[in-house]
Amino acid sequence: MSDTGTIIAASYEAKALKIKTGTKVGEAKALCPEIVLIEGSHSVYAEYSHAIERAVERCCPVAHIPSIDEVACQLMGREREPPNARRIALAIKQAIKDDVGSTLRCSIGMAPNRYLAKIASDMQKPDGLIGLLPSQLPRAIAHLELRDLPGVGARTEARLNAKGIHTMEQLLALDRTGMHKLWDSVWGDRLYHWLRGGETGDDGAPVASDLQKTLGHSHVLGPEFRTDEGAWSVAHKLLHKAAMRLRMEHFYTGQMAVTIKYALNREQAARSSAKAKQHSSGIKHTGWGMEARFGECQDTLSLLDVLRKTWAKRPRGPEYERPFFVGVTLRELTPESEHQETLFGDQDRRGELSATMDKLNLKYGHSTLHFAGMLPAREAAPTRIAFTQIPVQYGAEYM
């Protein structure tokens, strides 16, 4: 809620005043002194996400949930006929209003494949309803910008521009071979068919990896934690949360990555211009990171030993005195079913200790029982809004 915070979801009324996602809170206040700010709540977002899913499911089976604010449905048989598809879409809109909230609006896109349906859902907002018929394609999307295509961000757009593609019309003029060469992968072939209403088996859905590879948390420190001691206590809490998730999701880990970013004053930033970077908050900073490998484990105490040893190797000096960001990531995840126990087992009964802590924390709250090192940051680093994943409820709270 501080002026250096970021707006993550602006209303359409706020957007009309040029306040959008990514605008700093201080800038938003300057643009609209009467603006009403509401602190983001991971739990509230998660509850609404699940409630909306249930409302949609009442009208049409949910095929895929790409993110916290997006649902994909697969139409079958006569449901694909435009009048019937439109009736289903209108029923979904009404179900969300009736079951979840009368002020909630959603935009729905209908198309021959999921990729085009995603594009269509963004073509009319708020409260839109757009259908793209095969007979209208690809001319119905020729007026869009390249950035309107899912998967085309600033870097991809720059790469396409460098290859002579600046408009959607230029992109659509390419044949399949040209699209393959442009993307230098089978993605070009798929995109060629998707944009013309074709289906390629995966139907525009993201390709799921065979196994989750990482698990972790990061946090921008509040002013009161921008010291070595404060940063350590927050890192301790991030590990506490990550270790609990590791066990809840039935993994072991054998690698940990620790990241710290340090704020620079003006003189330090000028001296370190080659390596200084700018955070989204506007803070000029330098950073440090380190990875540690160890025998597979999942208990908090063993992971805390690794964090402590890694933390001790952080850099020292004037440019590393003001930490403002920390991140802890667990890598090389192995499913419990594939974990090989050591010859001597859990001699210190650390696994039992973690399991007992989990039982209490699941019942009374994730920070109820913890190791003393995170005590100063017990209420810090709350769970953040995760737009690209569906939050899971563990016990009394979401993660």
N, C-alpha and C positions, 0 to 999 in steps of 0.2 A: 504493500500500500504506500510505500515511500515514493518520492518524486523520481527516484532512479529505477523504480519498478517498470514493468512493461504491460501494456494492455494486451490480453490474450484473446479476448472475444468482445468486439465492439458491436453495439446494436446498430441497426440501419440508421436510426436517428443520429447516432454519434458519427457514423461514417459520412453522413451528409455534411458534417462539420469538419471533414478531413481527419477524423480520429479513426484509426484502423488498427488491426493487429500489428504489434511491433512498435506502436507509438509509446513514447515514455509518458509515465503518469504526470510528470511535471509539465510536459508539453500539452497533454490533454487538458489539464487544468487551465492552462493559458488560453487554449482555443475555446474552452467552455467552462467558465468558473463555476457554473451550477451543476457540473457533471456529477452523477451519482456513481460511486465506485463500490464494487462488491468484491471482496477477497475471494479468490478462486478456492474451491474446495474439491479435492480429489474424490472424496466420498460422495458428495452431492452429484458430481458429474457421473460417477459410476452408477449410482442409483437411477439417475435419469436415463443413462444409456441402456441399462437393462430393462427399464420400464418401456422405453420406446421399442426395443426389440420385441417385447411381448405384445405390444399393440400392433406392430407390423405382422407378427406371426399370426395374429387373430384373423388377418385378411388374406395373407399369402405366405407360404412357407419361406423362411429365411434360408438362403443358400450359403451366404458368406458375410462375415462382418469384418471389413477391411480396417476400420478404425473406430474410435469412440463415438464419432458422429456420422457414421455412414453404414448403411445396410444394403445388401444386394439380394434380390429375389429372382429366382428362375421361373419364368412363365412356361407353362406346358400346354400342349394341345390347343384347344379353342381359346384358352386364356390369351394366346398370342394375337388373336384378332383385335385390331385397334380399338373398336368400341368396348370390348370386354377388358382389355388392358387398361383403358382409361377409367372404367368403373372400379377396377381394383385399386388404381392409384388414388382415386378420390376417396375410396373407402379407407385407405391407409391414412390419408390426411385427417379424415374425420375421427378415426380410432385414436390417433395421437392426441387430438384435441380433447376427446371424451375421456380417455384413460390416463393421460399424462399431464396435460395442461392446456387450458383454452387459449393461452397466448402463444403457444409453441407453433412455429411455422416450419414447414420442410419443403424442399424443392425436389421433385421427382423427375428423373429422366428415363425414358423408355426407348429401347433400340434393339437391333438384332443381336448385339453382343454386349458384354459387360463393359468393355472399354468405351464404346460409343454411349452407353447409358450413363456412364460417369460424366462424359463430356456434356451430354444433354442436361444432366441435373444441375450443371453450373451455368447453363445458357440463359436461365430466367430466374432471378432472385429478387425479393424473397417470395416464398410461397408459390414457386413456379411449377409448371407441369408441361414438359416438352416431350414429344414423341418424334423419333427419326425413323421414317419408313425406308425400306430398301430402295424404293423407286426415287427417293429424294437424295440418295447418296451418290457421290460425295459432295455434290454441289451445296447441300444444306449446311455444310460446315466450312465452306471455302472462305467465308468472311471472318473466321476466327483468327486469333493470333497464335503463333507457334507455342507461346507459353500457356495457352489454354489446353494443350494436350497433356494428359496425365503422364508424368515421368519426364517432362521437358522443363527443366529449371533454367536458371541464369547461365550456368556453365554449358549445359547442352545447347541452349539457344546460341551462345557465342560460338560453339563448335560448328553448328549448322550454318551460321552466318559466314564463318570462315570458308565453308565449302560452297558458298554462293546461294544458300537457301535463306531467304529473309521473310517470306510470306507463306501462308498456308497454300495459296494457289500454286506457288512454285513447288511445294512439297507434294501436292496432289498430282502435279503434272508428271512426276517421276513414275516410271514403270517399276515392276517388281525388282528387276535387276538393279535399277538405279537406287531403289530404297535399300537394298541389301548393301550396296557399295557405300551409301551415305552413312549407314549405321555400323557398317563393317561387322555385322553379326546377323543371326537369324531374327533378331528383334525387328530389323527392317522389313523382313518378309512378313512377319506377323502384323506389323503396323500397316503394311500395304493392304492386307486383307481386312483388318479390323475397320479401317477408315472407309471401306467400301461395303461394310455390312456383313462381311464374311465371318465364319467361325473357324478357329484353329485348334479346337480341342480344349485348350486351357481357357478360352473365351475371355481373355483379358485379365484373368485373375492373377495376382502375384504368385510367383513360384515359391512355395514354402520350402525352407531348407529341411533336410532330413532330421536335423537335430539342432536344438538351441545351442548357440556357441558361447554366449556371454550372459552375464547377469550382474547388475551393479546400480549404483546411485551416485549422483553428483549434486552439488549445492553451491550457490553463491552465498558467501558468508554475510551475515548481518554485521554492521559496524562494530558491535560489541564482541564479535568473535574473530576480528582481523588481527590476531596475534598468534604466535606459535602455539600457545596453550589452547586458545579458542579453536584454532583450526584443527588441532589434534582431537579435541573433544568431539567436534562435528564429524571428522573422519571416522572416529570410533563409533559414532551413532550410525553413520552410513554403512559401516561394516556390519553392525548389529542387525540392521534391516536386511542387508544383502544375505547374510548368513542364515537368517530365519527363512527368507524366501527360498534359498538354496535347498533347505530341508523340506519346506512345504512342497516344492516342485520336484523333490526326490532326485537330486543331483549330488555328486561330489565334484570338487574342483582341484586342479593342480597348478593353477597359475593366478597371480593377482597383479593387477596394474594399478598404480597409485599416481594421481595427477594433482599438482598444485599450481595455481596461477597467482602471481605476485603483482600487486599494483605498483606502478612506477610514478614518481613525481615528475614534474616537467623536465627538470635537469637530467634525471635518470633516463627518461624516455628519449631525450635528445642525444644523450651519450650512447644509448643502446638502440639507435634507430634501425639498425640492420635486423635485430632480433625482436624488437618491440612489436606487439600486436595490439589491436583494439577490440575489446570485448563488446558484445551487443549493448551493454549498459553504458558504453562510452569510455570505460576505464582502459587506459594504456597499461599494458602488462607484459611481463615475461613469464615463462612457464618452465616447469620441470616435471618429468614423469619417469617412472621406473617400473619394470616388471620383475617379479620374483617367481621362481618355480619351486615346487615343494611336493612332498608326497601327498597323494590324494587324501582329502579330508572334507568334512562338512560341519564340524563343530565350531562354535564361536571362539572358544579359547585358543585352539590351534591356529585359526585364521588371524586372531588378534596378535599372536606371537609373530606371524609373518608380517602383519601391518607394522608392528612396532619396530622390527628390524629394518624394514624398508624405509619407514619414516625417518629413522636415524641417519640415513644416507642423503637426506635432502640437502640442497646447497645452502651455504651461509654467506653473509655479506650484506652490504647496504641495499642491494637490489632485491633481496629476498627476506625483507623484514615485515612486509605488509601483505600476507596471504589474503585473498578475497574469494578464492574458489578452490574447492577440493572435490575429487572424484575417486571412487573405489570401484573397480570392476573385477569380477571373478571370471576367469576364462578356463578353457579346456575342460568344459563340463562333461562329466561322465554319468550316465543314468545309474541309479542304485543297483539295478539288475546286472550291470556290467562291471561293477566295482569289485576289485580284488582285495580282500582283507589282508593285512600284514600278518606275519607269522605269529606275533605275540598279541595281536588283537588290541583292544582298547584298554590298556593297563591302567590308565589314569581315570577311566570312566568318564571321559570328557563328553562322549556321545550321550550318555545317560543324563549328565548335567544339562546339556543343551535341550534334550527332549523334555526334561522337567520344566526348564525355563519356558519353552514353547507352550506347554500346556497352560501355564499361568498367564502368559502374555496373550494367548489366543482368547482366553476367557475374559480378561480384565483390561486389555489394551496392550499394544505392542511394546510399550516402554515401561511396563509395570515392573518387571524384574530385569536388571541389566548389570553389567560390570561397572565399577565406580568411575572408570576413566571417561565415560560419556555423560556423567551426571550434570556437568555445566551445560551440556547441549541437549538435555533430555527433551526439552520442548522445542528445540530448534530443528531445522531441516525437516519440515513436515513433508508428507508425500505430495509430490507435485502432479499437476495434470498431465496425464500421459495420452496425448491425442492419437498416437500411432499404435497403441495397444489397448486391449480390452482389460480394464482393471479386474482383479480377482479378489474376492473377499476371503480373508483368512481370519476366522474368529470374529471379533467385534469390529475389525477395521478392514479397509481396502489397501492393497499394495499394487 
